[in-house]
Amino acid sequence: MVVTGPQTKASITSAGSSGTPSLIVGANGSGYLRVDNGAWLQVGNPQSGVLSIAGLDGGRGIGSVEVIGNSSLVTIGSQLVASGGSLSSMSVRDGAVVRVGSLTNVVENAVQIQSNVELAGNRTELQTNGLTIGRRDVSTTYPGFGRLRVADGAIVRSLETQGSNSRAFVGYGGSLELDGGTLAMSRLELEGHLSGPGEVTGIVAVDSTGQIEVGEGESLQINGFADVAGRVRVIGGQLDVGGLVFRNESNSYRSIEVERGDLTVRGTLTNNNVEGFVRLKDSAFTVVSTNTSLSRLTGELIAEGSTIRLQAASRYAGSGYIELVDSELLLTGQLMIEGSTSNPASLVIDGSTIRPEVGVTDNATLMVHGLFEVRGQHNKIDTSIRTSSGGVIRVADGASVDFTSAEIFSAIDIGAGSSVDFSERASMFYEVAVALGDSNLTTPSVVGAKQLSFGNKLIIDASAVSEIAAGQTFSLFEADSLLGSFSAYSFPDLPGTLEFVPQQTETDFSLLVIDAAVTLPGDYNGDGCVDAADYTVLRDSDLPASNAMAMAMANWQTNYGRWLPGSNMPIPEPTAVVVASLGGGLSGGCGLRRRVPIYLDFDIAAVFVLRDFDVAGRRFHIDNGFFLLTTGQSNASDREHNEASEGHDGLREVKGDRLRTFA
């Protein structure tokens, strides 16, 4: 059957007992229909009318339909059924239009494609509110084949003015190929396959068996968001979507893979507590979020040799697992790695860089509440970084990383043979764990900074050192300005009588290995025991009131009461005695002369070198001596306190303009 020529019109209407006007092309044998050169064919009316290729409901015939040419038009009242599998076909091209169904009714199978259908050319259109390619029920005995190709500017669009209810469905085994064409319907649901360059204007729901593929040199734009339970693959092409959300279904992939391609998400990354998987290789991934407060990255994001840009949103939250290998992450705002101590989110970098986007300065920050792990060499964090108490920074063995500045309020674990450098200020206020290696004997330091502040506890692991010997120095920290001190140390047991002794100056911190059978830390007069006489040596030394003096005082306090075998009788441990004789009353070795030996039950909390100080509203001055600040309750009587006070040489209480001197 051929309908041809400008203004030529043919109609199929109901007659006799037939209630539905129908045109069947190739019902049992083979059939052919052609409408071209501006001709019109109308099948039925706006409420009814069916054009069937190869018979209804999986017919056995072979049919072929062509609608060709500008102004050529086929209108079908209710349904277009293209059956016949791969042997049947329909071609609409060169500006022709096929219109199916009413303007308002939405019937998903108004156009049902189970054969080959192709639209090609500018102004070529298939207009319908409902489209099904393949079959929805995968258990049916009928074949699931169905293919729609939209090419070269052709369009499949809704009959509705707004198109808010129109639906397209690609069933299992079905395929929608956009080769420069457009699907303009409100929602596309995929159990089958979407591929090729082109545009989809609505939402795309990729079910567990569904798949989107963008090939070499192709560009696919999805203006709505992508709801992904299946697979998305971009190989050498570009995919631009208006948002991304992962959906959980049984046996679902929930994955996006991009290789040598470009993935752009324009819109909010919706958080629905469903984790997906995004893998990038030699690709670019850009997120331009419309959420001005917080946009969430869920699931796994693994990038290798790729560039990731997080733009527009003031804050991004990584609540899953992010791994960057030889990649670059560019920020315009804050990236926050979320998580609790029991279930932390993770950011892992390996030979990668995190830096501000061009033109962005102060806003780009990295906030870590979960795990931040550094692997490999040549890592660079060119943004400020801040961690909370629930976070962890872990630098793997042999890794290196350069930071700009950091405020670390969490544990930091630095592996053997690794290095950490801060080009500006850095603070480490919580536990610092360092695994020593042989390289620490030759490299300048484990941690370097322009200004480094630290405190709390230092934990050392020396299991990776091949041999430890007295006299070795392991350099840990180096800075133009080193501030603070550790309040506690956890050192491993070394072979024999070897021990670590911390050393600190204004610019570096190191660990010296000594043989405690030969040398005692804090024994500054070399008499084999650490006692008050060593303080006198330290006090009279030329060390400035600096980190070196503070470390020397700390070593003296920590080792007070220790002695070498064969030395003089030791003095009592500092937790059981306060030596009340000061200044000139301190002399000799471990057998000290004491003018007033008062034994009190005190714990020594700290040692201060003071001249003028106040205690409980009373002002004191020390001419020559030191003051022990103690904690705990004394078992001594007030009389013993007075006796102890009278034994302090040069201790004077200041009352107004009068000085009270204790003899």
Secondary structure, DSSP 8 states (H G I E B T S, - for coil): -EEESTT-EEEE---TT--S-EEEESSSSEEEEEEETT-EEEESBTTB-EEEES-TTT-S-EEEEEEESTT-EEEESSEEEEEEEEEEEEEEETT-EEEES-SS---TTSEEEEEEEEEESTT-EEE-SEEEESBS-TT-SS---EEEEEETT-EEE-SSSS-SS-EEEE-BTEEEEEEBEEEE-SEEEESSEEESSEEE-SEEEE-TT-EEEE-TT-EEEESS-EEESSEEEEESSEEEES-EEE---TT---EEEEESSEEEEES-B---S---EEEEES-EEEEE---SS-EEE-SEEEEES-EEEEES-SEEEE-SEEEEES-EEEESSEEEE-B-SSSB-EEEEES-EEEE-TT--TT-EEEESSEEEEESS-EEEEEEEEE-TT-EEEE-TT-EEEEEEEEE-SEEEE-TT-EEEEEEEEEE-S-EEEE--GGGGTSS-SEEEEEEEE-SEEEEE-TT-S---TT-EEEEEEEEEEEE--SEEE----STTEEEEEEE-SSEEEEEEEETTT--TT-SS-SSB-SHHHHHHHHTS---TTHHHHHHHHHHHHHTT-B-TTSS-----TTT------GGG--SSSS---SS------EEEEEE--SEEEETTEEEEESS--EEEEES---S-HHHHHHHHHT-TTEEEEETTEEEE--
